[in-house]
Amino acid sequence: MAKQVKSKKRVADHGEVFTAEREVKAMCDLVADECLRIDSRFLEPAVGEGVFLAEVLTRKLSVVKEKYKKSAYDYERNAILALTSIYGVDILADNAQVCRDKLFALWNEEYTAACKKEASDEAREAAKYILKTNIICGNALSLMCVDENQQDTDEPIIFAEWTFPFNDARIKRRDFRLDVLLKENTEDQYYAEQFSLFGDDAMGLENWMIDPVTHEKVPKPIREYTLIHYRRLTENG
Ligand SMILES: C[S@@+](CC[C@H](N)C(=O)[O-])C[C@H]1O[C@@H](n2cnc3c(N)ncnc32)[C@H](O)[C@@H]1O
């Protein structure tokens, strides 16, 4: 059984107690259908070492294998899509890194098992790049990135939206501020209080736009990237 506590100090300082596998599986069963949708997005805001995201990724990759194992091309693209859909935040940099490493190892092993060959270097680099972008060292209460002492920086947490708009190998990335996304998606009183505590920067007009199709106010991306083959996603991409 995996250790749930690393040290008393970490429990006291950061409430760090990892969830046991049995509870993880039972909780994922509560949203079983979503876990089987390859592109359904999951965010774990205090991700720890990523036990929930690992279970979600395992379930998604089992669907990818079932549907696409006959074609390495289709398997790889959909396995990348599964990876793009999971997001995490942790205030401790070592946890965020363990989480990325664990998810990468899982993705890589599943690839080899499903395709009966190793993933290419480019695909592996793309997978690592996506994980580096999606698993962030930050404060899930203030929604800001943190420094090595877990203190807020003045950088808001930014998440990438990844899509395959033409259903081929080209991937599109758009970056959004997490505080703006949460503002759109929740009426929750808890977040209303957080925003009033930390100022209401997220409501600034520069963070919103009118959707040309629905005419609704939607979050505005702070960056858009050109469409590229997912295998060209690299540290510098
Ligand atoms: C109870 S553990 C849960 C970890 C994981 N979700 C699990 O179930 O195994 C809480 C985690 O939240 C992190 N944490 C504590 N305060 C946080 C904050 N303000 N923002 C983001 N992460 C935080 C800790 O470092 C720790 O990894």
Ligand as a Chemical Component Dictionary entry (heavy atoms), coordinates in Angstrom:
data_LIG
# 
_chem_comp.id                   LIG 
_chem_comp.type                 NON-POLYMER 
_chem_comp.pdbx_formal_charge   0 
_chem_comp.three_letter_code    LIG 
# 
loop_
_chem_comp_atom.comp_id 
_chem_comp_atom.atom_id 
_chem_comp_atom.alt_atom_id 
_chem_comp_atom.type_symbol 
_chem_comp_atom.charge 
_chem_comp_atom.model_Cartn_x 
_chem_comp_atom.model_Cartn_y 
_chem_comp_atom.model_Cartn_z 
_chem_comp_atom.pdbx_ordinal 
LIG C1  C1  C 0  -4.736 16.175 1.675  1  
LIG S1  S1  S 1  -3.417 16.291 0.477  2  
LIG C2  C2  C 0  -4.295 15.598 -0.887 3  
LIG C3  C3  C 0  -3.459 15.257 -2.077 4  
LIG C4  C4  C 0  -4.202 14.492 -3.180 5  
LIG N1  N1  N 0  -5.324 15.257 -3.661 6  
LIG C5  C5  C 0  -4.666 13.155 -2.677 7  
LIG O1  O1  O 0  -5.885 12.990 -2.522 8  
LIG O2  O2  O -1 -3.835 12.269 -2.475 9  
LIG C6  C6  C 0  -3.432 18.029 0.187  10 
LIG C7  C7  C 0  -2.451 18.545 -0.842 11 
LIG O3  O3  O 0  -2.750 19.918 -1.057 12 
LIG C8  C8  C 0  -1.554 20.654 -1.142 13 
LIG N2  N2  N 0  -1.917 22.031 -0.737 14 
LIG C9  C9  C 0  -2.069 22.542 0.509  15 
LIG N3  N3  N 0  -2.452 23.830 0.452  16 
LIG C10 C10 C 0  -2.572 24.122 -0.876 17 
LIG C11 C11 C 0  -2.948 25.303 -1.583 18 
LIG N4  N4  N 0  -3.289 26.441 -0.965 19 
LIG N5  N5  N 0  -2.941 25.261 -2.933 20 
LIG C12 C12 C 0  -2.581 24.131 -3.599 21 
LIG N6  N6  N 0  -2.226 22.992 -2.976 22 
LIG C13 C13 C 0  -2.232 22.987 -1.631 23 
LIG C14 C14 C 0  -0.575 19.940 -0.253 24 
LIG O4  O4  O 0  0.757  20.190 -0.627 25 
LIG C15 C15 C 0  -0.996 18.474 -0.472 26 
LIG O5  O5  O 0  -0.262 17.896 -1.522 27 
# 
loop_
_chem_comp_bond.comp_id 
_chem_comp_bond.atom_id_1 
_chem_comp_bond.atom_id_2 
_chem_comp_bond.value_order 
_chem_comp_bond.pdbx_ordinal 
LIG C1  S1  SING 1  
LIG S1  C2  SING 2  
LIG S1  C6  SING 3  
LIG C2  C3  SING 4  
LIG C3  C4  SING 5  
LIG C4  N1  SING 6  
LIG C4  C5  SING 7  
LIG C5  O1  DOUB 8  
LIG C5  O2  SING 9  
LIG C6  C7  SING 10 
LIG C7  O3  SING 11 
LIG C7  C15 SING 12 
LIG O3  C8  SING 13 
LIG C8  N2  SING 14 
LIG C8  C14 SING 15 
LIG N2  C9  SING 16 
LIG N2  C13 SING 17 
LIG C9  N3  DOUB 18 
LIG N3  C10 SING 19 
LIG C10 C11 SING 20 
LIG C10 C13 DOUB 21 
LIG C11 N4  SING 22 
LIG C11 N5  DOUB 23 
LIG N5  C12 SING 24 
LIG C12 N6  DOUB 25 
LIG N6  C13 SING 26 
LIG C14 O4  SING 27 
LIG C14 C15 SING 28 
LIG C15 O5  SING 29 
# 
